[in-house]
Amino acid sequence: MNIIKKTIELSDGRTIEIETGKLAKQADGSVVVKMGNTMLLAAVTCAKEAKEDVDFMPLQVEYKEKYAAAGRYPGGFMKREGRASDYEVLVARLIDRALRPLFPEDFHAEVYVVVNLISADKDIMPDALAGLAASAALSVSDIPFGGPISEVRVARINGELKINPNYSEVEQADIDIIVAATYDNIMMVEGEMKEVSEHDMLEAIKFAHAEIKKHCAMQMELSKETGKEQKRTYCHETNDEELRAAVQHFCYDKCYAIAKSNTAKHERSDAFDALKEQFIETIPEEEREEKQAMIDRYYHAVEKEAMRNMILDEGIRLDGRNTTQIRPIWCEVDYLPAAHGSAVFTRGETQSLTTVTLGTKLDQKEVDDVLVQDTQQFVLHYNFPPFSTGEARPMRGTSRREVGHGNLAWRALKPMVPIDEENPYAVRVVSDILESNGSSSMATVCAGTLALMDAGIQLKKPVSGIAMGLITDSKTKKYAVLSDILGDEDHLGDMDFKVTGTKDGITATQMDIKVDGLPYEVLEQALEQARQGRLHIMGEMLKTLSTPRPEFKPHVPRIEQIIIPKDFIGAVIGTGGKVIQEIQKVTDTTITITEEGENGIVEIFGTSKEGIDAALNWIKGITTIPEVGAVYTGKVTSILEFGAFVEILPGKEGLLHISEMAWKKTAKVEDLVHSGDEVTVKLLEVDERTGKLRLSIRALQEKPEGYVEPERRQRPSGNRDRDRRGGGGHGSRDRRR
C-alpha cells in the first residue's frame, strides 16, 4: 500500500488528518478525513464515457451516517440504515452545491461522490468536514475538476470567530454558517444568525476563506504526491462552428427582442421555443435530427447572452424592472377559515399558501440521527408541486430541493418563534408553492411570518426574505446585482444569494456562486441591496397584518399548564398509565407530563373549556395534600357497619364513622347516607403513622343545646381492628375488601 497522510493544524491547536491509499482503493479516488475521533470516508467514481445525448453534469452526491460510528443501533423494525434523513440530505446538498460549478462545462460523464461517517466523536460536527473529504477524494483521482475546495463552519461565540466549533459551543453562537470556497473564490455560504449585521456576516465569510486556503494548499500537495495532477482526457461534446455561427446570426437579435418584450413567464418561454423552431426549419430536414442536440446547446447560449447583455447594457430585466425593483406584492391572511393560521403571499409570479397548525408536546418532531437525539417544537415543511411551474408530471416523494428550501425558511423564522415557557404549543408551518418564478423559499419565509401572526403566535419580530442575483462580464468587468430574481435570472445568472432577516439584522442566508473571482465589494453591495429590498417587502407584508393577533382563533385547542411536585407524577400517571388514560378519556383531553428538576410540568390540551377544567381539577385533586380542618365535598364510595368511606379528593378516601354523621344517635349508617351520595365533610385528623383520614359531618353542624356526649361502649378487639383498617390514606383504598 502507498499510504499518504497530510495534516492541517487549526489556530487553536486541533488537527485535521487526511489519509489516502489504505481504504477503498478500487474507487477512482478515496480518502479518510479524521478530526478527533470523528472519521469520514469519501470515495468518488466516474463513468468512462458520457451517456448518449447527455448535455449536463450528472453528478450524484450521497452523505451517509453509520449508526455504528457512534455505537448505536438504528431505530425501526429492520435495525439497519434506511432512506436518508433530512440532515443527511442537507449535508449532501452542501457538498453538491460547492462541487457542481467546478466541473468542466463540456464534461458529462456520471460522477458519484459518497461520503460516509464511519467514526463519530459526539461533540464534533461532521458536516463541516464533509466538503473537504469529497474534494480531497476528487483531488487524488483523475476526474476533471476545477478544485480543490474545502468547507468550514464559522461560529461567533462571545464575540470571537471560531473555525469548526463543537456542538456545545455552537449553542452559544450568534453566527453559525458553513462556507465553501476554492483557494481564490467563495463558492457557497449557508447558515443562520441572530440578527447580525451585513458587515459582521461578511467578516465571518472572510475569516472562513483564510482557513480554507490552507486546506486547498494541502490538497494540491496531496494531488501532486499521488500523481493525480493530470486529469483524464475526454470528449463529451460534438461541435459545429458553422452551425454555432448560424444560430447566433439568426437568433440573437430576435432573442434580445423577446427578452425585452416584458411578457409573462410562459408567454416568454413559448416565444423563445417558437424562435428555436423557426431556426430549425432553416436546416435541411434530413440533418435536423443529427444536429438537434447542438442546436439546443447553441440556442441556449444565445438566449443566455441576450438576456445578460440586456441587463448589463440597458439595466432592463426580463419583466421590465430595473435592477433594484421588487415585483408587485399582495398578501392575505386567514384565507383558510378552518386552519389555525393561514396566509397567501404573492410576489410577481411566485405564490405561497402557508398554514400553521398548533399541537401538544406529543406532536413535536422527534430527531433520531446518529449524533443528535432531540425534539423540535417548531417545524417547517416546504412543498413544490409540479403544477406550480405548469409542468405535467407526476408527484413523487419529498425531493432534496424541498428539504433544502424548507430548512432555509425554518432557519430564517426559528429565532423569532417563541418556544418553551413563552409558547407551550408545538408549531408546524407548511408552505405549499402554488406558483413559482423565482424565490419561492423567500416567499415561504414571508408567508410563514404572516401565517404565524394570523395564528396568534407572538413572534418576537416579523421576518422577510429576498433572493439576489448577479450578472457579470469578465471581459468588460461590468456587473449588475439584481434584487428579487426571476427563475430565468437564477438559471442564466451567476449568483443566487438568499438573505432573510428582521428590521434589525440577518437571521439566515444561502448563497451559491457560479463564477470565479467575485470581489468582496460586490458581495457587500449585494448585501446592502438585499437589506433595502427585504425592508421594502416587510413593509408590504405589514400592511396586511402588522402585529400578531392577541388571541388564538376560537377553534384552536387550548393548553392549560400546572406545576406539580415531582413525587406526584407517578400518582397522576397511575400504574401502567391507567389514571392518566382515564382522565384523558373522560375529559376528552390530551395530557403531557415533563419532569424538570423537582417539578412535573403538566400540560392539558383540548378543544373544550369544560373538559380542560375537569381534567385540571382532577389532577389538582390527585396532587393536593388534604389539610386538617379543611371542608371537602366528596362522594360516598362504600358503606360498612360502622361508617362509610368518602372520596374527598381523587384517589383519597377517608372514614366517616357513624358517630360523626350526626349529633343524634344513629342506629344504622343507611339511615343517613347511601353509596353514591354526595356529602360535605370536615377533615378532623390525618394519622401521622398511617396517613389515614378521619372525617366528620356533625363537626359542620351546630351542636344541640344541652348535648351530652354518650358514653361509648368498648368494642371487641375484632371490631377495633376492623375500624383501624377502614381509614383512608393519600393513595386509593383497596377496593377489593
ABEGO torsion letter per residue (X at the ends): XBBBBBBBBBAAGBBBBBBBGABGAABABBBBBBBEABBBBBBBBBBABBBBGBABBBBBBBBBBBAAAAGBBBBEAAGBBBBBBAAAAAAAAAAAAAAAAABBAABABBBBBBBBBABBBAABBAAAAAAAAAAAAAAABABBBAOBBBBBBBBBBGGBBBBGBBAAAAAABABBBBBBBBAABBABBBEBBBGBBAAAAAAAAAAAAAAAAAAAAAAAAAAAAAGAABBBBBBABBBBAAAAAAAAAAAAAAAAAAAAAGBBAAAAAAAAAAAAAAAAAABBAAAAAAAAAAAAAAAAAAAAAAAAAAAAAAGBBAAGBBAABBBBBBBBBGABAABABBBBBBBEABBBBBBBBBBBAAABBBBBBAABBBBBABBBBBBBBAAAAGBBBBBBBBBAAAAAAAAAAAAAAAAABBBEAABABBBBBBBBBABBBEGAAAAAAAAAAAAAAAAGBBBABBBBBBBBBBBBBAAAGBBBBBBGBBAAAAAABABBBBBBEBAAEBABBBBBBABBGBBAAAAAAAAAAAAAAAAAAAAAAAAABABBBABBBAABBBBBBBBBBAAAAAAAAEBGGAAAAAAAAAAGBBBBBBBBEABBBBBBBBABAAAAAAAAAAAAAAABBBBBGBBBBBBBABBBAAEBBBBABBGBBBBBBAAAABABBBABAAAABBBGBBBBBBBABBBAAAGBBBBBAAAABBBBBGBBBBBBBBBBAAAAAAAAAABBBABBBBAAX
